[in-house]
Amino acid sequence: MAHDNHKLAIFRGTLKFKSNVQKIWGVLILLSIITAIEVALGIVRPEWSLSKVLGMKLLNWIFIILTIVKAYYIAWDFMHLRDEKAGFKWSLVLPLVILIPYLVFILLVEGDYIYEVYKDGFVTWNF
């Protein structure tokens, strides 16, 4: 059967499961733990996470990184990218590795500009 070929391990073989059902529950628990960490940090907002790192609060960087980790893991496990050939994996991953930081950079630069405009007020030209 086709479903017997799927690998039943996560974390590069650290956790092994006996069936696909167990693996799905294991992945669900992993993603739920990451989501619970995100929610807890969003509610508590610890003081150490409010310091600025690269122009943005550390808490925002943590959210971005955890979201990327979840998206990667969903694609890797549920979309079965781990079973694909290396060339196909790189054809999907490499554009994202280039595109996501570029889009984050644009978002931060433009967002900072808009913030500064609203903070300092609008400049109007009187001809």
C-alpha positions in Angstrom: 0.0 0.0 0.0 1.1 3.5 -0.7 0.6 4.7 2.9 3.1 2.2 4.2 5.9 4.1 2.6 5.6 7.1 4.8 8.2 7.6 7.4 6.8 7.3 10.9 9.4 9.4 12.7 9.8 13.0 13.5 12.7 15.1 14.6 15.1 13.2 12.3 14.2 9.9 13.9 14.2 11.0 17.5 10.5 10.2 18.0 9.2 7.1 16.2 5.6 6.1 15.9 3.9 2.7 15.2 1.2 4.0 12.8 0.2 7.0 10.8 -2.6 7.8 13.4 -0.1 8.0 16.2 2.2 10.2 14.1 -0.7 12.6 13.3 -1.4 12.8 17.0 2.2 13.4 17.8 2.5 16.2 15.2 -0.8 17.7 16.5 0.6 17.8 20.0 3.9 19.4 18.8 2.0 22.1 16.9 -0.3 22.6 19.8 2.6 23.2 22.2 4.2 25.7 19.8 0.8 27.5 19.5 0.3 27.5 23.3 3.7 29.1 23.7 2.8 31.8 21.2 -0.6 32.4 23.0 1.0 32.5 26.4 3.7 34.9 25.3 1.0 37.1 23.7 -1.0 37.2 26.9 1.8 37.6 29.4 4.1 39.8 27.3 7.2 39.3 29.6 9.3 42.4 30.1 12.4 40.9 28.6 10.6 40.3 25.3 9.7 44.0 24.9 13.3 45.1 24.1 14.1 46.2 20.6 16.1 43.8 18.3 16.8 44.9 14.7 14.2 47.7 14.9 11.4 45.4 16.2 10.4 44.0 19.6 11.9 40.7 20.5 8.4 39.3 21.1 7.5 40.0 17.4 10.6 38.2 16.2 9.7 35.2 18.4 6.2 35.2 16.8 7.6 35.3 13.3 10.1 32.6 14.0 7.6 30.3 15.6 5.1 30.8 12.8 7.8 29.9 10.2 8.7 26.8 12.2 5.0 25.7 12.2 4.6 26.4 8.5 7.8 24.5 7.7 6.7 21.5 9.8 3.3 21.4 8.3 4.7 21.5 4.8 7.4 19.0 5.7 5.2 16.4 7.3 1.6 16.8 6.1 2.5 17.8 2.5 5.1 15.0 2.5 8.1 17.1 1.3 10.4 14.8 3.3 9.7 12.0 0.8 10.5 14.1 -2.3 13.7 14.3 -4.2 16.3 16.9 -3.2 15.9 19.0 -6.4 12.2 19.4 -5.9 12.7 20.3 -2.2 15.2 23.0 -3.1 12.9 24.3 -5.9 10.3 25.0 -3.2 12.5 26.0 -0.3 15.1 28.3 -2.0 12.6 30.9 -3.4 11.0 31.1 0.0 14.3 31.5 1.8 15.0 34.5 -0.5 11.4 35.8 -0.7 10.4 35.7 3.0 13.3 37.8 4.3 12.9 40.2 1.5 9.2 40.7 2.2 9.8 41.0 6.0 12.5 43.7 5.2 10.0 45.6 3.0 7.3 45.3 5.6 9.6 46.6 8.4 11.0 49.5 6.3 7.7 50.7 5.0 6.0 50.2 8.3 8.6 52.2 10.1 8.2 55.0 7.5 4.4 55.1 8.0 4.9 55.1 11.8 7.3 58.0 11.6 4.9 60.0 9.3 2.0 59.5 11.8 4.3 60.2 14.8 5.8 63.4 13.4 2.7 64.6 11.6 2.0 65.2 8.0 4.0 67.7 6.0 1.8 69.8 3.7 3.0 71.9 0.8 1.5 75.3 0.5 2.0 76.6 -3.0 
